[in-house]
């Protein structure tokens, strides 16, 4: 699967943990930045990742900022984007299985790298269940 990833300055260290994991799992990663710890505006990176998911350049996206809240707020403004802020494994799995989330948002200052890696692993490996869940997604 091709996955677009982006972060702000608060998420760069976590992004640097996640990119190699995704590659190790066999995914292609398109890293949209940022690439330093200098202060940047997170909406720019959310827009870049969401645009790739919207136009099917990438199948899914991952966004990381300090809390994940800002990224999820921006991402969910885009048509066709179903961004889920996940801080633990159950939500990560259910965001895919029941909600067909196509963008995962993480807070680098909320979850440590060990938990974040497990969240990403669960999120990329969980399939959408469809059925009644698709009917509900079609409602919005």
ABEGO torsion letter per residue (X at the ends): XBBBBBBBAAAAAAAAAAAAAAAAAGBBBBBAOBABABBBBAAAAAAAAAAAAAAGABABBBBBBAAGAAAAAAAAABBGBBBBBBABAAAAAAAAAAAGBABBBBBAAABBAAAAAAAAAAAAABBBAEEAAAAAAAAX
